[in-house]
Amino acid sequence: FIKWNRPMVNCCHGEQYKNMPVNAPIESWQTYRNGKLGFELKYPPNWHVANESPEAVIFADGAGGSIRILPQGEPKDGRYELSVPSDVAFSEPASVKVDYVTTDKERYATYIKVDHIGKDTWDESGMIEANAALENPAPHCIRKDAELMDISKCDVEIGDLYVYNGKVNTAERNTIKTMLSTFRFVSR
């Protein structure tokens, strides 16, 4: 299981969640290119670059979905969450690719530890994290024997994992998967 640094869960509510716009065909997406950090990524018109700094680039859709690209990683305490091997078609070398799942085994988030070899702008902790919105999320804990319990009883020291219930925004999740599949390293 992977230690992952990210907020608990992004959430969107009610009508905003239900009326999320349908994304345009990938041919009409914009390409974000960052020569300094050495990568590019395509994103649809209803997404935007929410933050751009020397340490990170964050894409968001304004409804709870986000992709954080962190070439230097993020030195914080992590969370231990229930994960499965990722189904994202990521074309660059990666030492770790996992998807985080809900109590219903729906994939809602992805963690990718990018292989930094030969990429002078990425260090060994460089990573990408992405999450789709969960409608009405509630955190729980799961014990090794698959017993679901209250989060207050969670003890990661003995192998407990965090898990969330809630409805995954499938359209947003599919958009995130497509965006991640367009990630490419580029020359500086």
Order of alpha helices (4+ residues) and beta strands (2+ residues): beta-alpha-beta-beta-beta-beta-beta-beta-beta-beta-beta-beta-beta-beta-beta-alpha-beta
